[in-house]
Amino acid sequence: MYFNSLKKEIILAHHKSCLKRIKTNEKARVRNLAAKSAVRTMLKKVLQAGKDEAATVSKDLLALVDRTARKGIMHKNKASRIKSRIQKRLAPAKA
């Protein structure tokens, strides 16, 4: 028996390995959720930033998106799509 403090529920596992897997999955879920949230927050910052500031913030965003895709938190095609859209949006500002 395991009490999940994040979801406020009791989990009944039949094996020790199941109990460990439940705990591990929950930790990973929270970690992945934080990473996805960080990407969305940074994306909003890039979209709201001015011309000068957007270039530096977008560089950080592209690195963050690459990192989340490399870790398997985000699919590589989704990461590529986000990067492409950001670069396309910033291209007129550079020219």
Residue, then its C-alpha position, 0 to 999 in steps of 0.5 A: m500500500y502506498f499513499n501518493s501525496l501529490k494526487k492524494e490517493i492510496i495505491l494498492a500494489h500486489h508486488k514490490s516491483c509494482l509499487k516501485r514502478i508506481k513511485t518512479n512513474e509519478k516522479a517522472r511524470v512530475r519532472n516531465l510536466a515541469a519541463k513541458s511547462a518551462v517550454r511553454t513559459m519560455l515560448k510565451k516570453v519569446l512571443q511577447a519580447g521586443k525585437d532585441e530581446a527576442a533574439t536572446v530569449s529565442k536562443d534559450l528556447l531553442a536550446l530548451v526545446d532541443r534538450t526536452a526532445r533529446k530526453g524524450i519528454m517531447h517528440k522530436n517532430k514537435a520540437s522541430r515544429i516549434k523551432s521552425r515556427i519561432q525562427k520563421r517568426l523572428a526572420p522578418a525582425k532580423a531583416 
